[in-house]
Amino acid sequence: MDKKNALRAGAVTAGSTLMMLLMTSPALALTRDDGDDPGPGLSVAETLGLYVAAPIVLFLVITGLVMVGDKSRKTAK
């Protein structure tokens, strides 16, 4: 009975995904809208800093704060 339910769930998921893909319209990104004023692009260094370095630094800061809070709680007991 589990295979039948799994097959049904897979069919429903595949069907709904297919319908969503068929019903979406293209973004039409080549056509500019009224008031569309894109800014200057990012350089390679800015892109790496924003999407690679900043998340790593943020992760390390949060990890450090959690570790400091955990150590202070262990020593207080």
C-alpha positions in Angstrom: 0.0 0.0 0.0 3.0 2.4 0.6 4.1 2.1 -3.0 0.7 3.1 -4.2 0.6 6.2 -2.0 4.2 7.1 -3.0 3.3 6.8 -6.7 0.2 8.9 -6.2 2.2 11.6 -4.3 4.8 11.6 -7.0 2.2 11.9 -9.7 0.5 14.8 -8.0 3.8 16.6 -7.4 4.9 16.1 -11.0 1.6 17.2 -12.3 1.4 20.3 -10.2 5.0 21.2 -11.1 4.3 20.8 -14.8 1.1 22.9 -14.6 3.0 25.7 -12.8 5.7 25.7 -15.4 3.2 25.7 -18.3 1.1 28.5 -16.8 4.0 30.9 -16.1 4.7 33.6 -18.6 8.1 34.6 -19.7 9.7 37.5 -17.7 10.1 39.7 -20.8 13.3 41.1 -19.3 14.4 42.6 -22.6 11.5 45.1 -22.7 12.0 48.1 -20.5 9.1 49.3 -18.4 8.3 53.0 -17.8 10.4 54.3 -15.0 12.9 51.4 -15.2 16.3 52.9 -14.4 18.8 50.1 -13.6 21.9 51.1 -11.7 25.5 50.4 -12.5 26.6 46.7 -12.3 28.8 45.3 -9.6 32.4 44.6 -10.1 33.8 41.1 -9.5 35.3 42.1 -6.1 32.0 43.7 -5.0 30.1 40.6 -6.1 32.4 38.2 -4.2 32.4 40.5 -1.2 28.6 40.7 -1.1 27.7 37.1 -1.9 30.6 35.2 -0.6 32.6 37.1 2.1 29.7 38.8 3.9 27.7 35.6 4.5 30.9 33.8 5.7 31.7 36.7 8.1 28.1 36.8 9.3 28.2 33.0 9.9 31.4 33.3 11.9 30.2 36.2 14.0 27.0 34.3 14.9 28.9 31.1 15.6 31.3 33.1 17.8 28.5 34.7 19.8 26.8 31.3 20.3 30.0 29.7 21.5 30.7 32.6 23.9 27.2 32.3 25.3 27.5 28.6 25.6 30.8 28.7 27.4 29.7 31.3 29.9 26.6 29.3 30.7 28.7 26.1 31.3 31.1 27.9 33.7 28.3 29.5 35.7 26.9 26.0 36.7 
